[in-house]
Amino acid sequence: FWHRWHISLSAWLRDYVYIPLGGNRRGPARTSVNLVATFLLAGLWHGASWHFVAWGAWHGGALALERAAGLDRPSG
């Protein structure tokens, strides 16, 4: 029961924010916007202060840059 009841924050953000925004299926620019928006919301979840909003923007931006540079794919 508890395994099905419990949902992690990352799974909730993925299923109810990132994917409904379009995920990574609407091109690289839209993917970057979706990542930053999702992480801004994650920052707000952790606390209602500018510190947490900046944390979300920093991490979302870093993920977007990592994807744009192709560093998210394994080499081989």
N, CA, C and O atoms as a MOPAC input file, in Angstrom:
PM7 MOZYME 1SCF
protein

 N      0.82500 1    -1.19900 1     0.00000 1
 C      0.00000 1     0.00000 1     0.00000 1
 C      0.86300 1     1.25500 1     0.00000 1
 O      0.65100 1     2.14900 1    -0.81900 1
 N      1.83700 1     1.33400 1     0.91000 1
 C      2.62600 1     2.55800 1     1.01000 1
 C      3.51100 1     2.76700 1    -0.20100 1
 O      3.78600 1     3.90900 1    -0.57200 1
 N      3.96000 1     1.69700 1    -0.82300 1
 C      4.78400 1     1.84100 1    -2.01400 1
 C      3.99800 1     2.50900 1    -3.14200 1
 O      4.52800 1     3.36400 1    -3.85100 1
 N      2.74800 1     2.12100 1    -3.30300 1
 C      1.92000 1     2.74500 1    -4.33700 1
 C      1.45200 1     4.12600 1    -3.92500 1
 O      1.28700 1     4.99600 1    -4.77900 1
 N      1.23700 1     4.34600 1    -2.65100 1
 C      0.73100 1     5.61600 1    -2.15500 1
 C      1.79100 1     6.70100 1    -2.24200 1
 O      1.49600 1     7.83600 1    -2.61700 1
 N      3.01300 1     6.35500 1    -1.89800 1
 C      4.09000 1     7.33200 1    -1.85700 1
 C      4.57500 1     7.65600 1    -3.26700 1
 O      4.79800 1     6.76000 1    -4.08100 1
 N      4.73200 1     8.93900 1    -3.54100 1
 C      5.29600 1     9.38000 1    -4.80400 1
 C      6.37700 1    10.39400 1    -4.47300 1
 O      6.16300 1    11.29400 1    -3.66000 1
 N      7.50300 1    10.25500 1    -5.08200 1
 C      8.58900 1    11.18200 1    -4.79200 1
 C      8.34500 1    12.50900 1    -5.50400 1
 O      7.58800 1    12.58600 1    -6.47100 1
 N      8.99600 1    13.53700 1    -5.00700 1
 C      8.86100 1    14.85900 1    -5.61400 1
 C      9.33500 1    14.83200 1    -7.05700 1
 O      8.69500 1    15.42600 1    -7.92500 1
 N     10.43400 1    14.15900 1    -7.32900 1
 C     10.94700 1    14.13700 1    -8.69900 1
 C      9.98000 1    13.43100 1    -9.64800 1
 O      9.79300 1    13.87600 1   -10.78100 1
 N      9.36800 1    12.34500 1    -9.20200 1
 C      8.39600 1    11.64900 1   -10.04300 1
 C      7.16400 1    12.51600 1   -10.26800 1
 O      6.61800 1    12.54100 1   -11.37100 1
 N      6.72200 1    13.22600 1    -9.23700 1
 C      5.55800 1    14.09600 1    -9.37900 1
 C      5.85000 1    15.23900 1   -10.35100 1
 O      5.03400 1    15.55300 1   -11.21700 1
 N      7.01800 1    15.85200 1   -10.19900 1
 C      7.39400 1    16.94200 1   -11.11000 1
 C      7.49800 1    16.43800 1   -12.54300 1
 O      7.05800 1    17.11300 1   -13.47300 1
 N      8.07400 1    15.26500 1   -12.72400 1
 C      8.18100 1    14.70100 1   -14.06600 1
 C      6.80000 1    14.43400 1   -14.65800 1
 O      6.52000 1    14.83500 1   -15.78700 1
 N      5.93700 1    13.76000 1   -13.90200 1
 C      4.64000 1    13.32500 1   -14.42700 1
 C      3.61900 1    14.44400 1   -14.56300 1
 O      2.79100 1    14.41600 1   -15.47400 1
 N      3.66500 1    15.43100 1   -13.66900 1
 C      2.60900 1    16.43600 1   -13.64800 1
 C      3.06200 1    17.84200 1   -14.06400 1
 O      2.23200 1    18.74300 1   -14.18100 1
 N      4.36300 1    18.03700 1   -14.28700 1
 C      4.83900 1    19.35000 1   -14.73100 1
 C      5.63200 1    19.21600 1   -16.03000 1
 O      5.23500 1    19.76700 1   -17.05700 1
 N      6.74100 1    18.49500 1   -15.99300 1
 C      7.64500 1    18.41900 1   -17.14800 1
 C      6.96900 1    17.80800 1   -18.37200 1
 O      7.01000 1    18.39400 1   -19.45400 1
 N      6.35200 1    16.64800 1   -18.21700 1
 C      5.72300 1    15.98200 1   -19.36500 1
 C      4.53300 1    16.77300 1   -19.90600 1
 O      4.42600 1    16.91500 1   -21.12500 1
 N      3.62500 1    17.29900 1   -19.06400 1
 C      2.53800 1    18.10600 1   -19.61800 1
 C      3.01200 1    19.37900 1   -20.33700 1
 O      2.33800 1    19.86400 1   -21.24600 1
 N      4.16400 1    19.91600 1   -19.93500 1
 C      4.71200 1    21.07200 1   -20.64800 1
 C      5.26000 1    20.68800 1   -22.02300 1
 O      5.53000 1    21.56100 1   -22.84900 1
 N      5.42100 1    19.41200 1   -22.26600 1
 C      5.93200 1    18.94800 1   -23.54500 1
 C      7.19200 1    18.11900 1   -23.40700 1
 O      7.63600 1    17.49900 1   -24.37300 1
 N      7.77400 1    18.10100 1   -22.21400 1
 C      8.97800 1    17.30600 1   -21.99900 1
 C     10.07500 1    17.68300 1   -22.96800 1
 O     10.40500 1    18.86000 1   -23.11400 1
 N     10.64600 1    16.68600 1   -23.63600 1
 C     11.70900 1    16.94700 1   -24.59700 1
 C     11.25400 1    16.68900 1   -26.02300 1
 O     12.08200 1    16.44800 1   -26.90200 1
 N      9.96700 1    16.73500 1   -26.26200 1
 C      9.42300 1    16.38800 1   -27.57800 1
 C      9.09300 1    17.59300 1   -28.44800 1
 O      8.52200 1    17.42800 1   -29.52600 1
 N      9.43100 1    18.78000 1   -28.01600 1
 C      9.09700 1    19.96300 1   -28.81400 1
 C     10.32100 1    20.77700 1   -29.20300 1
 O     10.23800 1    21.98700 1   -29.41100 1
 N     11.44000 1    20.10600 1   -29.29700 1
 C     12.66000 1    20.76900 1   -29.72800 1
 C     13.55400 1    21.17300 1   -28.57300 1
 O     13.12400 1    21.20400 1   -27.42000 1
 N     14.80500 1    21.48100 1   -28.89300 1
 C     15.78300 1    21.78700 1   -27.84800 1
 C     15.47300 1    23.05500 1   -27.04900 1
 O     15.68000 1    23.08600 1   -25.83600 1
 N     14.98900 1    24.08000 1   -27.70700 1
 C     14.69600 1    25.32800 1   -26.98100 1
 C     13.56000 1    25.12500 1   -25.99600 1
 O     13.63300 1    25.58400 1   -24.85600 1
 N     12.52400 1    24.44900 1   -26.42300 1
 C     11.38400 1    24.19600 1   -25.53300 1
 C     11.76800 1    23.25100 1   -24.40100 1
 O     11.26800 1    23.38800 1   -23.28500 1
 N     12.64700 1    22.29600 1   -24.67700 1
 C     13.13500 1    21.39700 1   -23.62900 1
 C     13.84200 1    22.19800 1   -22.54200 1
 O     13.64600 1    21.94800 1   -21.35200 1
 N     14.66000 1    23.15600 1   -22.95100 1
 C     15.36600 1    23.99600 1   -21.98000 1
 C     14.39200 1    24.79500 1   -21.13100 1
 O     14.56200 1    24.89100 1   -19.91500 1
 N     13.38200 1    25.36300 1   -21.75300 1
 C     12.36100 1    26.12100 1   -21.01500 1
 C     11.63700 1    25.20600 1   -20.03700 1
 O     11.38300 1    25.59600 1   -18.89800 1
 N     11.30600 1    24.00500 1   -20.46600 1
 C     10.59900 1    23.05400 1   -19.60500 1
 C     11.45300 1    22.64600 1   -18.40800 1
 O     10.94600 1    22.53100 1   -17.29100 1
 N     12.74200 1    22.42700 1   -18.63800 1
 C     13.62800 1    22.06800 1   -17.53300 1
 C     13.73000 1    23.19000 1   -16.51000 1
 O     13.62900 1    22.95200 1   -15.30700 1
 N     13.92700 1    24.40600 1   -16.98900 1
 C     14.06100 1    25.54100 1   -16.06600 1
 C     12.75800 1    25.76400 1   -15.30300 1
 O     12.78500 1    25.99700 1   -14.09400 1
 N     11.62500 1    25.69700 1   -15.98600 1
 C     10.33600 1    25.89100 1   -15.31400 1
 C     10.09600 1    24.81800 1   -14.25200 1
 O      9.61000 1    25.11900 1   -13.16200 1
 N     10.43200 1    23.58400 1   -14.56600 1
 C     10.24300 1    22.49000 1   -13.62000 1
 C     11.11900 1    22.68100 1   -12.39400 1
 O     10.66800 1    22.46600 1   -11.26900 1
 N     12.36900 1    23.08500 1   -12.60000 1
 C     13.25400 1    23.27300 1   -11.46300 1
 C     12.93100 1    24.53400 1   -10.67400 1
 O     13.17500 1    24.58000 1    -9.46800 1
 N     12.38900 1    25.55300 1   -11.32000 1
 C     11.91100 1    26.70900 1   -10.55100 1
 C     10.79900 1    26.28700 1    -9.60000 1
 O     10.76600 1    26.71000 1    -8.44500 1
 N      9.90200 1    25.46000 1   -10.08600 1
 C      8.83000 1    24.94600 1    -9.22300 1
 C      9.39400 1    24.07800 1    -8.10200 1
 O      8.90900 1    24.13500 1    -6.97200 1
 N     10.41200 1    23.27600 1    -8.40200 1
 C     11.05100 1    22.47100 1    -7.36300 1
 C     11.68400 1    23.37300 1    -6.30800 1
 O     11.62700 1    23.06800 1    -5.11700 1
 N     12.28100 1    24.47300 1    -6.73500 1
 C     12.84300 1    25.42200 1    -5.78200 1
 C     11.78300 1    26.02500 1    -4.89000 1
 O     11.98100 1    26.15600 1    -3.68200 1
 N     10.65100 1    26.39600 1    -5.48100 1
 C      9.55200 1    26.94500 1    -4.67700 1
 C      9.00500 1    25.90500 1    -3.70300 1
 O      8.59200 1    26.24900 1    -2.59500 1
 N      8.99900 1    24.64800 1    -4.10600 1
 C      8.52900 1    23.58200 1    -3.22200 1
 C      9.37800 1    23.50300 1    -1.95600 1
 O      8.86000 1    23.25800 1    -0.86600 1
 N     10.67800 1    23.71000 1    -2.10600 1
 C     11.58300 1    23.58900 1    -0.96700 1
 C     11.51300 1    24.78300 1    -0.02800 1
 O     11.92600 1    24.67800 1     1.12600 1
 N     11.00700 1    25.89600 1    -0.48900 1
 C     10.86300 1    27.04900 1     0.38800 1
 C     10.47000 1    28.28500 1    -0.39600 1
 O     10.88500 1    28.47200 1    -1.54000 1
 N      9.67500 1    29.11100 1     0.22500 1
 C      9.17500 1    30.31200 1    -0.44100 1
 C     10.11200 1    31.49200 1    -0.18200 1
 O      9.72500 1    32.48400 1     0.43500 1
 N     11.34100 1    31.36700 1    -0.65900 1
 C     12.27400 1    32.48800 1    -0.57100 1
 C     13.05900 1    32.54600 1    -1.86900 1
 O     13.11700 1    31.56900 1    -2.61600 1
 N     13.65700 1    33.68900 1    -2.13000 1
 C     14.39800 1    33.86300 1    -3.37400 1
 C     15.60200 1    32.93900 1    -3.45500 1
 O     16.05600 1    32.59500 1    -4.54600 1
 N     16.11500 1    32.54100 1    -2.30100 1
 C     17.24000 1    31.60600 1    -2.28100 1
 C     16.86600 1    30.29800 1    -2.99000 1
 O     17.64900 1    29.78300 1    -3.78800 1
 N     15.70800 1    29.77200 1    -2.71000 1
 C     15.27200 1    28.51800 1    -3.31000 1
 C     14.88600 1    28.69300 1    -4.77300 1
 O     15.09800 1    27.78700 1    -5.57800 1
 N     14.32800 1    29.83200 1    -5.12400 1
 C     14.01600 1    30.11100 1    -6.52800 1
 C     15.31700 1    30.18100 1    -7.32800 1
 O     15.39400 1    29.65100 1    -8.43700 1
 N     16.33900 1    30.83400 1    -6.76600 1
 C     17.64200 1    30.91200 1    -7.43300 1
 C     18.25500 1    29.51900 1    -7.56000 1
 O     18.86300 1    29.20400 1    -8.58300 1
 N     18.10100 1    28.68100 1    -6.53100 1
 C     18.58900 1    27.30000 1    -6.58700 1
 C     17.93300 1    26.56900 1    -7.75100 1
 O     18.61000 1    25.88300 1    -8.51800 1
 N     16.63200 1    26.71200 1    -7.88400 1
 C     15.91100 1    26.04700 1    -8.97300 1
 C     16.34700 1    26.55800 1   -10.33500 1
 O     16.53000 1    25.77700 1   -11.26800 1
 N     16.51100 1    27.86500 1   -10.44900 1
 C     16.95100 1    28.44900 1   -11.72300 1
 C     18.35900 1    27.97500 1   -12.06800 1
 O     18.64100 1    27.66600 1   -13.22600 1
 N     19.23300 1    27.91500 1   -11.08900 1
 C     20.61400 1    27.47400 1   -11.30600 1
 C     20.65300 1    26.02500 1   -11.79400 1
 O     21.32800 1    25.71400 1   -12.77600 1
 N     19.93500 1    25.15200 1   -11.11200 1
 C     19.95400 1    23.74500 1   -11.49400 1
 C     19.24400 1    23.50000 1   -12.82400 1
 O     19.71700 1    22.70700 1   -13.63900 1
 N     18.13400 1    24.15800 1   -13.04800 1
 C     17.44600 1    24.01200 1   -14.33100 1
 C     18.29200 1    24.52900 1   -15.48300 1
 O     18.35600 1    23.91000 1   -16.54600 1
 N     18.94000 1    25.66600 1   -15.26700 1
 C     19.82400 1    26.21600 1   -16.29700 1
 C     21.02100 1    25.31600 1   -16.56500 1
 O     21.42800 1    25.13900 1   -17.71300 1
 N     21.58400 1    24.74700 1   -15.49800 1
 C     22.72300 1    23.84200 1   -15.66100 1
 C     22.31800 1    22.59500 1   -16.44500 1
 O     23.06900 1    22.13100 1   -17.30300 1
 N     21.14400 1    22.05300 1   -16.15700 1
 C     20.67400 1    20.88700 1   -16.91300 1
 C     20.43000 1    21.23200 1   -18.37600 1
 O     20.75300 1    20.44300 1   -19.26400 1
 N     19.86400 1    22.40600 1   -18.62900 1
 C     19.61600 1    22.83500 1   -20.00800 1
 C     20.93600 1    23.00500 1   -20.75800 1
 O     21.04700 1    22.59100 1   -21.91200 1
 N     21.93300 1    23.60700 1   -20.12000 1
 C     23.24400 1    23.77100 1   -20.76200 1
 C     23.91700 1    22.42200 1   -20.99800 1
 O     24.54700 1    22.20600 1   -22.03300 1
 N     23.78000 1    21.52200 1   -20.03600 1
 C     24.35900 1    20.19100 1   -20.17900 1
 C     23.75300 1    19.46800 1   -21.38100 1
 O     24.46600 1    18.82200 1   -22.14800 1
 N     22.44700 1    19.58000 1   -21.53700 1
 C     21.78200 1    18.96100 1   -22.69400 1
 C     22.20300 1    19.62000 1   -23.99200 1
 O     22.46100 1    18.93500 1   -24.98100 1
 N     22.27400 1    20.94200 1   -23.99800 1
 C     22.65300 1    21.65600 1   -25.21900 1
 C     24.07000 1    21.30400 1   -25.65700 1
 O     24.35700 1    21.25200 1   -26.85300 1
 N     24.94500 1    21.06500 1   -24.70600 1
 C     26.32800 1    20.72000 1   -25.02300 1
 C     26.48000 1    19.23000 1   -25.34400 1
 O     27.55600 1    18.80400 1   -25.76500 1
 N     25.44000 1    18.44100 1   -25.15600 1
 C     25.50100 1    17.01200 1   -25.43700 1
 C     26.20300 1    16.20700 1   -24.36800 1
 O     26.58700 1    15.06300 1   -24.61000 1
 N     26.37900 1    16.78000 1   -23.18800 1
 C     27.07300 1    16.07400 1   -22.11300 1
 C     26.17500 1    15.10400 1   -21.35800 1
 O     26.66100 1    14.36000 1   -20.50600 1
 N     24.88600 1    15.09300 1   -21.64600 1
 C     23.96600 1    14.20400 1   -20.94800 1
 C     23.92000 1    12.81800 1   -21.56700 1
 O     23.33400 1    11.90200 1   -20.99000 1
 N     24.53500 1    12.65000 1   -22.74300 1
 C     24.53200 1    11.34500 1   -23.41700 1
 C     25.81700 1    10.60200 1   -23.12600 1
 O     26.89100 1    11.20300 1   -23.14400 1
 N     25.73200 1     9.30900 1   -22.85800 1
 C     26.95500 1     8.55500 1   -22.60800 1
 C     27.79800 1     8.44200 1   -23.88700 1
 O     27.26600 1     8.28700 1   -24.98600 1
 N     29.07300 1     8.52100 1   -23.72300 1
 C     29.95000 1     8.38500 1   -24.89600 1
 C     30.16000 1     6.91000 1   -25.19400 1
 O     30.14300 1     6.06600 1   -24.29800 1
 N     30.35200 1     6.62800 1   -26.44500 1
 C     30.61700 1     5.23100 1   -26.76400 1
 C     30.19700 1     4.83200 1   -28.07500 1
 O     30.37100 1     3.67400 1   -28.45300 1

